[in-house]
Amino acid sequence: METGKEQILDWMMGFFKAKAVTSALELGVFDALAEGPATARQVCARHDIPEHSGKRLLIALTALGLLLKDGEHYRLGEAASRYLVSSSPEWLGWLARHIDTFLYPLWSNTAAAIREGKDQRLAVFGDARSWFDILYQNPNDVVDFQEFLGIFAKPFIDGILQAFDFSRYRRFLDIGSGIGTLPLAVADRYPELKIGICELPQAAGFVREKIMSSNHAARIRVLEGDVIGGDIPGQEYDLIHLGWTLHDYAPRTQAKILGHIYDALPPGGAFIASETPLSDDESGPLFTSLLSINMLVSTDGGVEATNRQYLDRFRAAGFTNVQLLDIPGPRTLFCGEKAA
Ligand SMILES: C[S@@+](CC[C@H](N)C(=O)[O-])C[C@H]1O[C@@H](n2cnc3c(N)ncnc32)[C@H](O)[C@@H]1O
């Protein structure tokens, strides 16, 4: 696609918009206006913000169409009420906090990451630990990460339930389940299936609480584990899913993960991985191509792959009947079996 000057300028200045929105969330502007229309003076007084600076933000949010202005009073537009007020079930503030705490600082070193061919965690945070060790050191950051990923995962879960038949299996394990919404949705639909979750120890408490407060507390087991170290239940689950996790790791680590999952399956079992792959001609899609840069700056060698690369990695790990299942929604399902 050819691109014009206006488009280039909009991309270059895009961070103005991003920071206006995430800053307004941090300052509680949308929550303040959820109480009712208010003048700039009233909003700023509520948050102890100087009016001369706070008003600039209110004007920008109005120009973005998030706020509406009646005389001197600002009020929330429909999208702001739905997605930017913290009491809304569709609140996107989790993502904004994750961006401000992790992604924005890391992306400011993108050129260095590309030049050096490595993540920028040490340069930006002065911390040489792994991505998930840094991300999960503060429980509030675990919540932000898992909650916004849960929002991203919703259309994928609707799609996989439409297109994949879980009834062919007896026991289902979701590794790296995050917020646990896939196992919960599968439990609703398939009352006979035994279900387990295996999560990193630092994230297992969060998902355990989600399961405990659901109506499937007695049915879904939450285990701590580490698929890279091979610390996952063996020969117990005949269907294993791993969602949006292969791309968090370097290809050689992915090979290790695939090998451990292959070993953990009983003969006749199946493995499915949901990912958002690059097209085989490596021309996009745009979101995945940018996500691959995000993986570079933040993770331990994570990188997006093409359909063909994922299928080849499955075969190299020993899986048979390897195939790609086009499911409705944003993700592609890669499927492999362990010969009976
Ligand atoms: C990007 S999130 C994806 C969450 C969810 N599965 C989805 O599809 O939206 C990756 C998840 O994998 C988990 N994870 C990362 N490394 C892992 C490991 N070595 N063993 C088990 N889980 C891991 C993380 O804690 C996180 O919940």
The ligand as an SDF file (V2000), in Angstrom:
LIG
                    3D

 27 29  0  0  0  0  0  0  0  0999 V2000
    0.9160  -13.2560   26.2070 C   0  0  0  0  0  0  0  0  0  0  0  0
    0.2250  -14.1360   27.5120 S   0  0  0  0  0  0  0  0  0  0  0  0
   -1.1200  -15.0110   26.7310 C   0  0  0  0  0  0  0  0  0  0  0  0
   -2.3050  -15.2980   27.6540 C   0  0  0  0  0  0  0  0  0  0  0  0
   -3.3780  -16.2070   27.0690 C   0  0  0  0  0  0  0  0  0  0  0  0
   -2.9140  -17.5690   26.9370 N   0  0  0  0  0  0  0  0  0  0  0  0
   -3.8940  -15.7230   25.7310 C   0  0  0  0  0  0  0  0  0  0  0  0
   -3.8900  -16.5340   24.7990 O   0  0  0  0  0  0  0  0  0  0  0  0
   -4.3330  -14.5720   25.6150 O   0  0  0  0  0  0  0  0  0  0  0  0
    1.4160  -15.4060   27.8070 C   0  0  0  0  0  0  0  0  0  0  0  0
    1.0620  -16.2380   29.0250 C   0  0  0  0  0  0  0  0  0  0  0  0
    1.9900  -17.3260   29.1130 O   0  0  0  0  0  0  0  0  0  0  0  0
    2.4460  -17.4470   30.4350 C   0  0  0  0  0  0  0  0  0  0  0  0
    3.8160  -18.0140   30.3590 N   0  0  0  0  0  0  0  0  0  0  0  0
    4.9340  -17.3930   29.9070 C   0  0  0  0  0  0  0  0  0  0  0  0
    5.9980  -18.1890   30.0160 N   0  0  0  0  0  0  0  0  0  0  0  0
    5.5540  -19.3520   30.5510 C   0  0  0  0  0  0  0  0  0  0  0  0
    6.2010  -20.5550   30.9310 C   0  0  0  0  0  0  0  0  0  0  0  0
    7.5220  -20.7040   30.7700 N   0  0  0  0  0  0  0  0  0  0  0  0
    5.4450  -21.5550   31.4530 N   0  0  0  0  0  0  0  0  0  0  0  0
    4.0930  -21.3890   31.6210 C   0  0  0  0  0  0  0  0  0  0  0  0
    3.4280  -20.2530   31.2940 N   0  0  0  0  0  0  0  0  0  0  0  0
    4.1530  -19.2490   30.7550 C   0  0  0  0  0  0  0  0  0  0  0  0
    2.4250  -16.0320   30.9810 C   0  0  0  0  0  0  0  0  0  0  0  0
    2.3680  -16.0020   32.3910 O   0  0  0  0  0  0  0  0  0  0  0  0
    1.1670  -15.4600   30.3330 C   0  0  0  0  0  0  0  0  0  0  0  0
    0.0250  -15.6910   31.1050 O   0  0  0  0  0  0  0  0  0  0  0  0
  1  2  1  0
  2  3  1  0
  2 10  1  0
  3  4  1  0
  4  5  1  0
  5  6  1  0
  5  7  1  0
  7  8  2  0
  7  9  1  0
 10 11  1  0
 11 12  1  0
 11 26  1  0
 12 13  1  0
 13 14  1  0
 13 24  1  0
 14 15  1  0
 14 23  1  0
 15 16  2  0
 16 17  1  0
 17 18  1  0
 17 23  2  0
 18 19  1  0
 18 20  2  0
 20 21  1  0
 21 22  2  0
 22 23  1  0
 24 25  1  0
 24 26  1  0
 26 27  1  0
M  CHG  2   2   1   9  -1
M  END
$$$$
